[in-house]
Amino acid sequence: MTSRISVMTHPRLRHDRLTAGLRVRVVVLVASVAMSFAIPIAGAVSACPSGGIAVSVSDSTSEILAKIAAPGHDRVFCWEPGIHRINAPMSLHPGDSFLGLTDPATGKSATLIGSRPVTGWARFGPRTWVASLARLTLPVLNVPPGVRCLDETNHCAYPDDVYRDDHRLKRVWSLKELVRGAYFLDYASRRLYMGARLRPTKASRAVPLPVVSGRSTSFIIVKPGGVLRDLTVREVGVGLQGAAIACDSCMIDHVDVSLAHGRGVDVDDLSVVTSSAVHDNGQAGIGIGKRRKGSTGSSGVVAANSVYRNGWIRCLGICGGIKASTAVGLSIVDNVVSKNLGTGIWMDNDSIDFRISGNTVISNRTAGIEAEISYDGVIEGNTVTGSGLRPLKDRISVGAIHVLASGACSQSCPPGTGSGIGISGNTVGTVSRPNAFGIVLRQMDRGSGRYGPHLVRNVTVTGNDVVLIQGWTGAVDPREDTGIYHAGNAFTANTYTVPHVRAAVFRWMSSTGQADAWLMFAQWQAEGNDVDGTLIPLD
C-alpha cells in the first residue's frame, strides 16, 4: 500500500493549504493591527506622500542621521530608488516610518546597505588578492550568556562579513587556510585577503555596529506606531541578539532583509510582519519578544512571509527561522519557512496563547515546529517536511513537531487559556520527504515559569497525517518518570504511514508500566492512543 502524498510548493511560493476561514482570519488579524499605522499596507508606491521627507541616494550617512534626529514624530521618510549606504545605526522617533519608493519605469526599489566598498586591490599571489583597510580594527564582540558557537570558538560572533558581487564569502581564520571564494581579515596589518583568480569587483565589508552595555545595536530602530515598507535591507554588521531591523508596536510590510550577521528582524508581540522575505541572515530570520511594560494593543501577527536559509553562523540554541520568546497571543500564519540551520518555528520561554497555523515548514535542520517551556497554544494545518534529517551536531530525537516541557497554564492564566496545547490537522512528512521524527512530546526538568510548572500536560494530538518512514512518534521523559502518561496528554484520530504493520515506531508507557517503551500500533492502541486512528503500512 502507498500513503497519501501532499503536493508541496517551492519554498518561496505561497502554499494553498489554508481554509477560506483561516485566510479571512489572517486578513482580519493584519488589518486590525494595521489600522493604527499611518501607511496603508497594499501596493508599492512611486511618490512620497504629502509632508514626507525625501532621502536621496546622494545623501551621506551623516546627512541621513541628521534628518532622522531632527525634532518631530509621526513623519514619513521616503527613500528614493537605488542604493543607500549607511554605516551607523538609525533610530527613529515615535511614529516615524520608512517608505521605499519604486521607479515606475524600471521597477527599481530602495535598498539600504550596511557595508562599505573595498577597493584598491593588489595581487598577492597566483590566486590571492589583498586590499588595505585603513579603518580596520578588531570589532567589539557580543557573546551573550547561553550563546554557543557550534565550533566552540567565538568566531560566530564576528559581525564584519565580506561580500563579493552581493554574495557572502566564506571566512577563514589564517592566511594559510585561504582558498578561492574565501577571505581572511588581518586586523594587525589592517589588510583584507581574498582568494580569487581575477581582481575582485563589487567587494564590500559590513561595518560592525556598536555593542553598548553588552547589547548589540540594531541597524534600523523603529519606535511604536512606525512602519517599514517596500525596502530592501542588506549586508548589516549587527552582532548576536541584534537585528537589521528592530521595532516595537510597529509594522514591517513588503521588506526584503538579508545578509545581516545577527537576526534579520526583531519585533515585540504587538507588531505585524507581513509579506516580507527574511533570508540568509547569520543568526536567525525573525525574532519576537515581549512587549515593553505598559504597552497595549492587538496581539502580534507574523503572516505570509518567506523565511529561509537563516542561521549560517552555526550556533546552538539561538539560530533558526522564526523564534518567539515570552510572547502573548502571537499568531504565526501562512509563512513558508525553509532550510534554516536550526528550528523552523520556535515558541520559547513562557510564550502563551499562540497560534501556529497554515505554515509550510521545509527542510529545517532541527525541529520543524517547537514549543519549548511554553503554555497554551494551537498548532494546526501546517505542513512539515524534511526536518531534522541533517542535525547540526548530535543526532537527538527532535520531532518534526516537538513539545518540550510545555503544556496547560496553571496559574495567573490570561483569559481564554488553561486548556493546553492542541496539535491538529497537520501534515507531518510525506513519503518522498519524510522527517527524522514525527510528533514528539518530551518532558524534562525545566522548572517553573510565569504561568506555572513547565509540564507536558493537556496536550492533544488529533487528526494529523504522520509519515514515520524513520523515527517515531509519542511521549517520553528521559528520567523515566511516568508522569507524562497521566497528565491529560492524548493522541486521537491520527493517520500514520509506516514501513510495515509491525513497525515499533510509537513511544509510550507499556502495559507493564515501563516508561518510554517502543510499541507497535496495536500496542499503542491498547494503551488508549489512536483507538480511532489509521495505520497505512507501505509493504
C-alpha positions as CSV (number, residue, x, y, z in Angstrom):
1,M,0.0,0.0,0.0
2,T,1.1,3.6,-0.5
3,S,0.4,6.6,1.6
4,R,-1.3,9.8,0.5
5,I,1.3,12.3,-0.6
6,S,0.7,16.0,-0.2
7,V,1.6,18.3,-3.0
8,M,4.4,20.7,-2.0
9,T,5.3,24.1,-3.4
10,H,8.7,25.8,-3.8
11,P,9.8,27.4,-0.5
12,R,9.5,30.9,-1.9
13,L,5.9,30.3,-3.2
14,R,2.8,30.6,-1.0
15,H,1.1,27.3,-0.5
16,D,-2.7,26.8,-0.6
17,R,-3.4,24.8,2.5
18,L,-5.3,27.4,4.4
19,T,-9.0,27.1,4.5
20,A,-11.1,30.1,3.5
21,G,-11.9,30.8,7.1
22,L,-8.3,30.9,8.1
23,R,-7.4,33.2,5.2
24,V,-10.1,35.6,6.4
25,R,-8.6,35.3,9.9
26,V,-5.1,36.3,8.5
27,V,-6.6,39.3,6.7
28,V,-8.5,40.4,9.8
29,L,-5.6,39.9,12.1
30,V,-3.3,42.0,9.9
31,A,-5.9,44.7,9.2
32,S,-6.8,45.1,12.8
33,V,-3.3,46.0,13.8
34,A,-2.6,48.0,10.6
35,M,-5.4,50.4,11.3
36,S,-3.2,52.1,13.9
37,F,-0.3,52.8,11.4
38,A,0.0,55.7,9.1
39,I,1.0,54.0,5.8
40,P,-1.5,51.7,4.1
41,I,-0.4,48.1,3.5
42,A,-1.4,47.4,-0.1
43,G,0.7,48.1,-3.2
44,A,4.1,49.7,-3.9
45,V,4.2,53.4,-4.3
46,S,6.3,55.7,-6.5
47,A,5.6,59.1,-4.9
48,C,6.3,60.4,-1.4
49,P,3.1,61.4,0.5
50,S,2.4,65.0,1.3
51,G,4.7,66.2,4.0
52,G,7.1,63.3,3.5
53,I,10.9,63.8,3.9
54,A,12.9,62.7,0.9
55,V,16.1,60.7,1.4
56,S,18.3,60.8,-1.7
57,V,20.9,58.2,-2.8
58,S,23.4,61.1,-2.7
59,D,22.8,61.7,1.0
60,S,25.7,60.8,3.2
61,T,25.3,58.8,6.4
62,S,25.7,62.0,8.5
63,E,23.0,63.8,6.4
64,I,20.6,60.9,6.8
65,L,21.2,60.7,10.6
66,A,20.7,64.5,10.9
67,K,17.3,64.2,9.1
68,I,16.2,61.4,11.4
69,A,17.4,63.1,14.6
70,A,15.7,66.4,13.8
71,P,12.8,67.2,16.1
72,G,9.5,65.6,15.1
73,H,7.4,62.5,15.2
74,D,4.9,60.6,13.0
75,R,7.0,61.5,9.9
76,V,7.4,59.5,6.7
77,F,11.0,59.3,5.3
78,C,10.8,58.5,1.6
79,W,13.8,56.6,0.3
80,E,14.3,57.1,-3.4
81,P,15.1,54.1,-5.6
82,G,18.7,53.0,-5.7
83,I,21.5,52.1,-3.3
84,H,21.8,53.9,0.0
85,R,25.0,53.0,2.0
86,I,24.7,53.8,5.7
87,N,27.4,52.9,8.2
88,A,25.7,53.7,11.5
89,P,22.5,52.8,13.4
90,M,19.3,54.8,12.5
91,S,17.0,55.3,15.5
92,L,13.6,56.8,14.6
93,H,11.3,58.9,16.7
94,P,7.9,57.5,17.8
95,G,5.6,57.1,14.9
96,D,8.3,57.7,12.3
97,S,8.2,55.5,9.2
98,F,10.5,54.5,6.4
99,L,8.9,54.1,3.0
100,G,10.8,52.8,0.0
101,L,9.8,54.4,-3.4
102,T,9.7,52.4,-6.6
103,D,10.7,53.7,-10.0
104,P,7.6,53.1,-12.1
105,A,9.6,52.8,-15.3
106,T,12.4,50.4,-14.2
107,G,10.8,48.8,-11.1
108,K,14.0,49.7,-9.2
109,S,13.4,49.9,-5.4
110,A,15.2,51.4,-2.5
111,T,18.0,49.4,-1.0
112,L,19.7,50.2,2.3
113,I,23.1,48.6,2.7
114,G,25.3,48.4,5.8
115,S,28.6,47.6,4.2
116,R,31.4,49.7,2.9
117,P,33.0,49.1,-0.6
118,V,36.5,47.7,-0.7
119,T,38.8,48.9,-3.5
120,G,42.5,49.2,-4.2
121,W,43.1,45.5,-4.7
122,A,46.7,44.3,-5.4
123,R,47.8,40.8,-6.5
124,F,49.4,38.9,-3.6
125,G,49.8,35.5,-5.2
126,P,48.5,33.5,-8.2
127,R,45.0,33.3,-6.7
128,T,45.2,35.8,-3.9
129,W,44.4,39.5,-3.7
130,V,45.0,42.0,-0.9
131,A,43.5,45.4,0.0
132,S,44.5,47.8,2.7
133,L,41.7,48.9,5.1
134,A,42.9,52.0,6.9
135,R,39.9,51.9,9.4
136,L,40.1,48.1,10.1
137,T,40.0,47.4,13.8
138,L,39.0,44.4,15.8
139,P,35.3,44.6,16.3
140,V,33.7,44.6,19.8
141,L,32.1,41.1,20.1
142,N,28.8,40.3,21.8
143,V,28.6,36.8,23.1
144,P,25.6,36.8,25.4
145,P,25.3,34.2,28.2
146,G,24.0,30.9,26.9
147,V,25.1,31.6,23.3
148,R,27.3,28.9,21.9
149,C,29.1,28.8,18.6
150,L,29.0,25.3,17.1
151,D,32.8,25.1,16.7
152,E,33.3,26.0,20.4
153,T,35.1,29.3,19.4
154,N,33.8,32.9,19.4
155,H,34.1,33.1,15.6
156,C,30.4,33.1,15.0
157,A,30.2,36.5,16.9
158,Y,32.4,38.4,14.4
159,P,29.9,40.7,12.6
160,D,32.2,42.1,9.8
161,D,31.3,39.8,7.0
162,V,32.7,40.3,3.5
163,Y,30.7,40.1,0.2
164,R,31.6,40.0,-3.4
165,D,29.0,40.6,-6.2
166,D,26.3,40.7,-3.5
167,H,27.2,37.2,-2.1
168,R,28.6,36.5,1.3
169,L,32.0,34.8,1.2
170,K,33.4,32.1,3.4
171,R,35.6,33.4,6.3
172,V,38.8,31.7,7.2
173,W,41.0,32.5,10.2
174,S,44.5,32.4,8.8
175,L,46.2,33.2,5.5
176,K,47.3,29.6,5.0
177,E,43.6,28.5,5.0
178,L,42.7,30.9,2.2
179,V,41.0,29.3,-0.8
180,R,39.1,30.6,-3.8
181,G,35.9,32.3,-2.7
182,A,37.1,32.8,0.9
183,Y,38.6,35.8,2.8
184,F,40.9,36.5,5.7
185,L,40.9,39.7,7.8
186,D,44.3,40.5,9.3
187,Y,43.5,43.1,12.0
188,A,47.1,43.6,13.0
189,S,48.2,44.7,9.4
190,R,44.7,46.1,8.5
191,R,44.5,44.1,5.4
192,L,41.8,42.0,3.7
193,Y,42.9,39.0,1.7
194,M,40.6,37.3,-0.8
195,G,41.0,34.1,-2.7
196,A,40.1,34.8,-6.4
197,R,41.5,34.2,-9.8
198,L,40.6,37.7,-11.1
199,R,40.7,41.1,-9.5
200,P,37.7,41.3,-7.1
201,T,34.9,43.6,-8.2
202,K,31.9,44.8,-6.2
203,A,33.6,43.8,-2.9
204,S,32.4,45.2,0.4
205,R,32.8,44.6,4.1
206,A,30.0,45.0,6.7
207,V,30.5,47.9,9.1
208,P,30.4,46.5,12.7
209,L,27.6,48.2,14.6
210,P,28.2,49.2,18.2
211,V,27.8,47.0,21.2
212,V,26.6,49.0,24.2
213,S,26.4,47.6,27.7
214,G,26.7,44.1,26.3
215,R,23.9,44.6,23.8
216,S,24.2,44.6,20.0
217,T,22.8,47.8,18.4
218,S,20.4,47.2,15.5
219,F,20.7,49.0,12.1
220,I,17.2,50.4,11.9
221,I,15.3,51.0,15.2
222,V,11.6,51.7,14.9
223,K,9.5,53.1,17.7
224,P,5.8,52.4,18.5
225,G,3.5,53.4,15.6
226,G,6.2,53.2,13.0
227,V,6.1,51.4,9.6
228,L,8.8,50.0,7.4
229,R,7.5,49.3,3.9
230,D,8.8,48.5,0.4
231,L,12.5,48.4,1.4
232,T,15.4,46.1,0.8
233,V,17.9,45.9,3.7
234,R,21.2,44.0,3.2
235,E,24.7,43.4,4.4
236,V,24.4,44.6,8.0
237,G,27.2,44.1,10.6
238,V,24.9,43.6,13.5
239,G,26.1,41.4,16.4
240,L,24.4,38.5,18.0
241,Q,21.0,39.0,19.5
242,G,20.7,42.3,17.5
243,A,18.9,42.7,14.2
244,A,19.0,44.6,10.9
245,I,15.5,45.9,11.9
246,A,14.2,46.2,15.4
247,C,10.9,47.7,16.4
248,D,8.2,47.7,19.0
249,S,4.4,48.0,18.2
250,C,5.3,48.5,14.6
251,M,4.5,47.2,11.1
252,I,7.0,45.6,8.7
253,D,5.4,45.1,5.3
254,H,6.9,44.1,1.9
255,V,10.5,44.3,3.2
256,D,13.4,42.1,2.0
257,V,16.0,41.6,4.7
258,S,19.2,39.5,4.1
259,L,22.8,39.1,5.0
260,A,22.6,40.6,8.5
261,H,25.1,38.8,10.7
262,G,22.7,38.6,13.7
263,R,18.9,38.4,13.1
264,G,17.1,39.9,10.2
265,V,14.1,41.2,12.2
266,D,13.4,41.7,15.9
267,V,9.9,42.8,16.9
268,D,7.7,42.6,20.0
269,D,4.5,40.6,20.3
270,L,2.3,43.7,19.4
271,S,3.9,44.1,16.0
272,V,3.0,42.9,12.5
273,V,5.5,41.4,10.0
274,T,3.8,40.5,6.7
275,S,4.6,39.8,3.0
276,S,8.3,40.0,3.6
277,A,11.3,37.9,2.7
278,V,13.8,37.4,5.6
279,H,16.6,35.2,4.4
280,D,20.3,34.4,4.5
281,N,20.9,36.1,7.9
282,G,23.6,34.7,10.2
283,Q,21.7,34.1,13.4
284,A,18.0,33.9,12.6
285,G,15.3,35.2,10.5
286,I,12.6,36.8,12.7
287,G,12.7,37.1,16.5
288,I,9.7,38.1,18.5
289,G,9.9,39.2,22.2
290,K,7.7,40.5,24.9
291,R,6.1,43.9,24.7
292,R,7.5,46.8,26.8
293,K,5.9,47.3,30.2
294,G,2.7,49.2,29.9
295,S,2.4,48.7,26.1
296,T,-1.1,47.7,24.9
297,G,-2.7,46.8,21.5
298,S,-3.7,44.0,19.3
299,S,-1.7,40.8,19.5
300,G,1.1,40.5,17.0
301,V,0.9,38.7,13.7
302,V,3.7,37.2,11.5
303,A,2.0,36.3,8.3
304,A,2.7,35.4,4.6
305,N,6.4,35.8,4.8
306,S,9.2,33.7,3.3
307,V,11.9,32.9,5.9
308,Y,14.7,30.8,4.6
309,R,18.4,29.9,4.8
310,N,19.0,31.7,8.1
311,G,21.4,30.5,10.8
312,W,24.6,30.2,8.8
313,I,26.9,31.4,11.7
314,R,26.2,27.9,13.0
315,C,25.2,28.3,16.6
316,L,23.3,26.3,19.1
317,G,20.1,27.4,20.9
318,I,19.6,30.8,19.1
319,C,19.8,30.0,15.4
320,G,16.9,29.3,13.1
321,G,13.9,30.7,11.2
322,I,11.2,32.3,13.4
323,K,11.7,32.3,17.2
324,A,9.3,33.8,19.8
325,S,10.2,34.3,23.4
326,T,7.8,35.4,26.2
327,A,5.2,36.2,23.6
328,V,1.5,36.5,24.5
329,G,-1.3,36.0,21.9
330,L,1.0,35.8,18.9
331,S,-0.2,34.4,15.5
332,I,2.3,32.9,13.1
333,V,0.3,32.1,10.0
334,D,0.7,31.2,6.3
335,N,4.5,31.6,6.2
336,V,7.0,29.5,4.2
337,V,9.9,28.6,6.5
338,S,12.6,26.6,4.9
339,K,16.2,25.5,5.0
340,N,17.1,27.3,8.2
341,L,20.1,25.9,10.2
342,G,18.1,25.4,13.3
343,T,14.4,25.2,14.2
344,G,11.9,26.4,11.7
345,I,9.2,27.9,14.0
346,W,10.0,28.1,17.7
347,M,7.9,29.2,20.7
348,D,10.1,29.6,23.8
349,N,10.3,31.0,27.3
350,D,6.8,31.3,28.8
351,S,5.0,32.1,25.5
352,I,1.3,31.6,25.7
353,D,-1.9,31.8,23.7
354,F,-0.1,31.3,20.5
355,R,-1.4,30.1,17.1
356,I,0.8,28.5,14.5
357,S,-1.4,27.8,11.5
358,G,-1.2,27.1,7.8
359,N,2.6,27.3,7.5
360,T,4.8,25.3,5.1
361,V,7.9,24.3,7.0
362,I,10.5,22.6,4.9
363,S,14.0,21.1,5.5
364,N,15.0,22.9,8.7
365,R,17.9,21.3,10.4
366,T,16.4,20.6,13.8
367,A,12.7,20.7,14.7
368,G,10.2,21.9,12.2
369,I,7.8,23.5,14.8
370,E,8.7,23.5,18.5
371,A,7.0,24.7,21.7
372,E,9.6,24.8,24.5
373,I,8.9,25.7,28.1
374,S,5.7,27.5,27.0
375,Y,2.0,27.1,27.6
376,D,-1.4,27.1,25.9
377,G,-1.4,27.3,22.1
378,V,-2.6,25.9,18.8
379,I,-0.5,24.2,16.1
380,E,-2.9,23.4,13.2
381,G,-3.0,23.0,9.5
382,N,0.8,23.1,8.9
383,T,2.9,21.1,6.5
384,V,6.2,20.0,8.0
385,T,8.7,18.0,5.8
386,G,12.4,17.2,5.8
387,S,13.1,18.4,9.4
388,G,15.9,17.0,11.5
389,L,17.4,14.9,8.7
390,R,20.9,16.6,8.9
391,P,21.3,17.6,12.5
392,L,23.9,20.3,13.2
393,K,25.7,18.2,15.8
394,D,24.4,15.3,17.9
395,R,21.6,13.3,16.5
396,I,18.8,13.6,19.1
397,S,15.1,12.8,18.9
398,V,13.8,16.2,17.9
399,G,10.3,15.9,16.5
400,A,9.0,17.5,13.3
401,I,6.5,19.0,15.7
402,H,8.2,19.0,19.1
403,V,6.6,19.8,22.5
404,L,9.3,20.2,25.2
405,A,8.3,20.8,28.8
406,S,5.2,22.7,27.6
407,G,1.5,22.4,28.3
408,A,-1.5,23.9,30.0
409,C,-1.2,27.1,32.0
410,S,-1.9,26.5,35.8
411,Q,-1.5,29.9,37.4
412,S,-2.1,33.6,36.5
413,C,-3.6,32.4,33.2
414,P,-4.6,35.0,30.7
415,P,-8.3,35.0,29.6
416,G,-9.1,32.0,27.4
417,T,-6.1,29.9,28.4
418,G,-5.7,26.9,30.7
419,S,-6.9,24.1,28.4
420,G,-3.5,23.2,27.0
421,I,-1.9,22.8,23.6
422,G,-3.8,21.5,20.5
423,I,-1.9,19.9,17.6
424,S,-4.4,19.1,14.8
425,G,-4.8,18.8,11.1
426,N,-1.0,18.9,10.3
427,T,0.7,17.0,7.5
428,V,3.9,15.7,9.2
429,G,6.1,14.4,6.4
430,T,5.4,12.7,3.1
431,V,6.8,9.5,1.6
432,S,9.0,11.5,-0.7
433,R,10.2,13.9,2.0
434,P,9.9,12.4,5.5
435,N,11.1,13.9,8.7
436,A,13.7,12.4,11.1
437,F,10.9,12.0,13.7
438,G,7.2,12.6,13.9
439,I,5.2,14.4,16.7
440,V,7.2,14.2,19.9
441,L,6.2,15.2,23.4
442,R,9.2,15.3,25.7
443,Q,9.2,16.1,29.5
444,M,12.4,17.4,31.0
445,D,13.2,19.1,34.3
446,R,12.8,22.7,33.3
447,G,11.4,24.2,36.5
448,S,8.5,26.7,36.5
449,G,7.7,29.9,34.7
450,R,5.2,32.8,34.9
451,Y,2.2,30.6,34.3
452,G,3.1,27.5,36.3
453,P,5.3,24.5,36.2
454,H,6.8,23.6,32.8
455,L,5.0,20.3,32.4
456,V,3.8,18.4,29.3
457,R,0.1,18.3,30.3
458,N,-3.2,18.5,28.4
459,V,-1.5,18.2,25.0
460,T,-4.0,16.8,22.5
461,V,-2.7,15.5,19.2
462,T,-5.6,14.8,16.8
463,G,-6.4,14.4,13.1
464,N,-2.8,14.7,11.9
465,D,-1.3,12.8,8.9
466,V,2.1,11.5,10.1
467,V,4.7,9.7,7.9
468,L,7.1,7.5,10.0
469,I,9.4,6.1,7.4
470,Q,12.1,6.8,10.0
471,G,12.0,7.9,13.6
472,W,9.0,7.7,16.0
473,T,6.0,9.5,17.5
474,G,4.9,9.6,21.1
475,A,5.8,10.8,24.6
476,V,9.0,10.4,26.5
477,D,10.7,11.5,29.7
478,P,14.5,10.8,29.7
479,R,14.3,10.5,33.5
480,E,12.0,7.5,33.0
481,D,9.3,9.3,35.1
482,T,5.8,8.1,34.1
483,G,4.0,11.4,35.0
484,I,3.8,12.4,31.4
485,Y,1.5,9.5,30.7
486,H,-1.0,10.6,33.4
487,A,-1.2,14.3,32.6
488,G,-4.1,14.5,30.1
489,N,-1.9,14.1,27.0
490,A,-3.7,12.2,24.2
491,F,-3.3,11.1,20.6
492,T,-6.6,10.6,18.8
493,A,-7.8,10.0,15.2
494,N,-4.3,10.4,13.6
495,T,-3.2,8.6,10.5
496,Y,0.3,7.0,10.3
497,T,2.2,5.8,7.3
498,V,4.8,3.3,8.5
499,P,7.3,0.9,6.8
500,H,5.3,-2.2,7.8
501,V,2.5,-3.3,10.1
502,R,4.8,-4.5,12.9
503,A,7.0,-1.4,13.0
504,A,7.6,-0.3,16.6
505,V,7.6,3.4,15.9
506,F,5.5,4.6,18.9
507,R,6.8,5.6,22.3
508,W,4.6,5.4,25.4
509,M,4.4,3.6,28.7
510,S,4.0,-0.2,28.2
511,S,1.3,-2.4,29.7
512,T,3.8,-3.5,32.3
513,G,4.5,0.1,33.4
514,Q,7.8,0.6,31.6
515,A,8.3,4.2,30.7
516,D,9.3,5.2,27.1
517,A,8.6,1.8,25.7
518,W,8.8,1.1,21.9
519,L,5.4,-0.1,20.7
520,M,3.8,-1.4,17.6
521,F,0.5,0.2,16.5
522,A,-1.7,-2.5,18.1
523,Q,0.2,-2.0,21.4
524,W,-0.1,1.8,21.1
525,Q,-3.8,1.5,20.7
526,A,-4.0,-0.9,23.6
527,E,-2.6,1.9,25.8
528,G,-5.6,4.1,24.8
529,N,-3.9,6.0,21.9
530,D,-5.5,6.5,18.5
531,V,-8.2,3.8,19.1
532,D,-9.9,5.6,16.2
533,G,-6.6,6.1,14.3
534,T,-5.5,4.7,11.0
535,L,-2.3,2.8,10.1
536,I,-1.0,2.7,6.5
537,P,1.8,0.2,6.0
538,L,4.0,0.7,2.9
539,D,4.8,-3.0,2.5
